[in-house]
Amino acid sequence: MPTLANCKGCGKLYVQQRAEYCHDCQAQNNRYFMKIREFLKSNPKSTVMEINAKTGIPVSKILELRNSEFVPFGS
C-alpha cells in the first residue's frame, strides 16, 4: 500500500510505492546506472575510482548502485 515518505536522495515528500526515491531521483539513478553500464562494457575491469574519474558520477552513488538490486525504468 502506498505511503507518504521522504525521498532518500533529495528529501522531498512523495508517495512511496516501492522505491526509496522520488520519481526525479529515481530517473537520475537510472541515468547513472546506464552510464556506468555503458562505461563498463568498454572497460570491464575498472575500479570505482576510475568510473568516477571518467564518468563524473559520485563515488557514493557508484557504491550505492553496486550494492543495491537497482533495476532501471523500463527493464
C-alpha angles and dihedrals in degrees: 000000000000117000136180114262141159116254113253089221108043104008093238117148112249141158105269116212104157111323124080089221135072118245094266095051091043089053090051090050088052091053091048091048093051092046091051091046093052092046092050092051088066097031107034098166097050121137124229089256092052091050089050093048095048100039104028091229111145115257090233091057093047090052092045093052091044092053096043135074090240114175114188123228113277095027 
